[in-house]
């Protein structure tokens, strides 16, 4: 069987792919309290799962740009110094 999410509550992400699962004679065990379904009862007998939203940290702020630029400048200085040092050694030899 495949589980495919076609709609999601506002603020929640939609599953990007179908989820495969298999039902066999040994993959199910009746433990705990079950749900009795009566066809046509008009009553919602299903178990409702309440998914709580979580707060995740914000990424990619202005600090990221500053560190990227500073790193690029340092690498540029290192390349310049390396090339200049090699040219000076070649001229001495």
Contact map, one row per residue, 1 for C-alpha under 8 A:
111000000000000000011110000000000000000000000000000000000000000000000000000000000000000000000
111100000000000001111000000000000000000000000000000000000000000000000000000000000000000000000
111110000000000001111000000000000000000000000000000000000000000000000000000000000000000000000
011111000000001011100000000000000000000000000000000000000000000000000000000000000000000000000
001111110000011001000000000000000000000000000000000000000000000000000000000000000000000000000
000111110000010000000000000000000000000000000000000000000000000000000000000000000000000000000
000011111000010000000000000000000000000000000000000000000000000000000000000000000000000000000
000011111101110000000000000000000000000000000000000000000000000000000000000000000000000000000
000000111111000000000000000000000000000000000000000000000000000000000000000000000000000000000
000000011111000000000000000000000000000000000000000000000000000000000000000000000000000000000
000000001111100000000000000000000000000000000000000000000000000000000000000000000000000000000
000000011111110000000000000000000000000000000000000010000000000000000000000000000000000000000
000000010011111000000000000000000000000000000000000000000000000000000000000000000000000000000
000011110001111100000000000000000000000000000000000000000000000000000000000000000000000000000
000110000000111111000000000000000000000000000000000000000000000000000000000000000000000000000
000000000000011111000000000000000000000000000000000000000000000000000000000000000000000000000
000100000000001111100000000000000000000000000000000000000000000000000000000000000000000000000
011110000000001111110000000000000000000000000000000000000000000000000000000000000000000000000
011100000000000011111000000000000000000000000000000000000000000000000000000000000000000000000
111000000000000001111100000000000000000000000000000000000000000000000000000000000000000000000
111000000000000000111110000000000000000000000000000000000000000000000000000000000000000000000
100000000000000000011111001000000000000000000000000000000000000000000000000000000000000000000
100000000000000000001111101100000000000000000000000000000000000000000000000000000000000000000
000000000000000000000111111100000000000000000000000000000000000000000000000000000000000000000
000000000000000000000011111100000000000000000000000000000000000000000000000000000000000000000
000000000000000000000001111110000000000000000000000000000000000000000000000000000000000000000
000000000000000000000111111110000000000000000000000000000000000000000000000000000000000000000
000000000000000000000011111111000000000000000000000000000000000000000000000000000000000000000
000000000000000000000000011111100000000000000000000000000000000000000000000000000000000000000
000000000000000000000000000111110100000000000000000000000000000000000000000000000000000000000
000000000000000000000000000011111100000000000000000000000000000000000000000000000000000000000
000000000000000000000000000001111100000000000000000000000000000000000000000000000000000000000
000000000000000000000000000000111110000000000000000000000000000000000000000000000000000000000
000000000000000000000000000001111111000000000000000000000000000000000000000000000000000000000
000000000000000000000000000000001111100000001110000000000000000000000000000000000000000000000
000000000000000000000000000000000111110000001000000000000000000000000000000000000000000000000
000000000000000000000000000000000011111000001000000000000000000000000000000000000000000000000
000000000000000000000000000000000001111110000000000000000000000000000000000000000000000000000
000000000000000000000000000000000000111110000000000000000000000000000000000000000000000000000
000000000000000000000000000000000000011111100000000000000000000000000000000000000000000000000
000000000000000000000000000000000000011111100000000000000000000000000000000000000000000000000
000000000000000000000000000000000000000111110000000000000000000000000000000000000000000000000
000000000000000000000000000000000000000111111000000000000000000000000000000000000000000000000
000000000000000000000000000000000000000001111100000000000000000000000000000000000000000000000
000000000000000000000000000000000011100000111110000000000000000000000000000000000000000000000
000000000000000000000000000000000010000000011111000000000000000000000000000000000000000000000
000000000000000000000000000000000010000000001111100000000000000000000000000000000000000000000
000000000000000000000000000000000000000000000111110000000000000000000000000000000000000000000
000000000000000000000000000000000000000000000011111000000000000000000000000000000000000000000
000000000000000000000000000000000000000000000001111100000000000000000000000000000000000000000
000000000000000000000000000000000000000000000000111110000000000000000000000000000000000000000
000000000000000000000000000000000000000000000000011111000000000000000000000000000000000000000
000000000001000000000000000000000000000000000000001111100000000000000000000000000000000000000
000000000000000000000000000000000000000000000000000111110000000000000000000000000000000000000
000000000000000000000000000000000000000000000000000011111000000000000000000000000000000000000
000000000000000000000000000000000000000000000000000001111100000000000000000000000000000000000
000000000000000000000000000000000000000000000000000000111110000000000000000000000000000000000
000000000000000000000000000000000000000000000000000000011111100000000000000000000000000000000
000000000000000000000000000000000000000000000000000000001111100000000000000000000000000000000
000000000000000000000000000000000000000000000000000000000111111110000000000000000000000000000
000000000000000000000000000000000000000000000000000000000111111110000000000000000000000000000
000000000000000000000000000000000000000000000000000000000001111111000000000000000000000000000
000000000000000000000000000000000000000000000000000000000001111111100000000000000000000000000
000000000000000000000000000000000000000000000000000000000001111111110000000000000000000000000
000000000000000000000000000000000000000000000000000000000001111111111000000000000000000000000
000000000000000000000000000000000000000000000000000000000000011111111100000000000000000000000
000000000000000000000000000000000000000000000000000000000000001111111110000000000000000000000
000000000000000000000000000000000000000000000000000000000000000111111111000000000000000000000
000000000000000000000000000000000000000000000000000000000000000011111111100000000000000000000
000000000000000000000000000000000000000000000000000000000000000001111111110000000000000000000
000000000000000000000000000000000000000000000000000000000000000000111111111000000000000000000
000000000000000000000000000000000000000000000000000000000000000000011111111100000000000000000
000000000000000000000000000000000000000000000000000000000000000000001111111110000000000000000
000000000000000000000000000000000000000000000000000000000000000000000111111111000000000000000
000000000000000000000000000000000000000000000000000000000000000000000011111111100000000000000
000000000000000000000000000000000000000000000000000000000000000000000001111111110000000000000
000000000000000000000000000000000000000000000000000000000000000000000000111111111000000000000
000000000000000000000000000000000000000000000000000000000000000000000000011111111100000000000
000000000000000000000000000000000000000000000000000000000000000000000000001111111110000000000
000000000000000000000000000000000000000000000000000000000000000000000000000111111111000000000
000000000000000000000000000000000000000000000000000000000000000000000000000011111111100000000
000000000000000000000000000000000000000000000000000000000000000000000000000001111111110000000
000000000000000000000000000000000000000000000000000000000000000000000000000000111111111000000
000000000000000000000000000000000000000000000000000000000000000000000000000000011111111100000
000000000000000000000000000000000000000000000000000000000000000000000000000000001111111110000
000000000000000000000000000000000000000000000000000000000000000000000000000000000111111111000
000000000000000000000000000000000000000000000000000000000000000000000000000000000011111111100
000000000000000000000000000000000000000000000000000000000000000000000000000000000001111111110
000000000000000000000000000000000000000000000000000000000000000000000000000000000000111111111
000000000000000000000000000000000000000000000000000000000000000000000000000000000000011111111
000000000000000000000000000000000000000000000000000000000000000000000000000000000000001111111
000000000000000000000000000000000000000000000000000000000000000000000000000000000000000111111
000000000000000000000000000000000000000000000000000000000000000000000000000000000000000011111
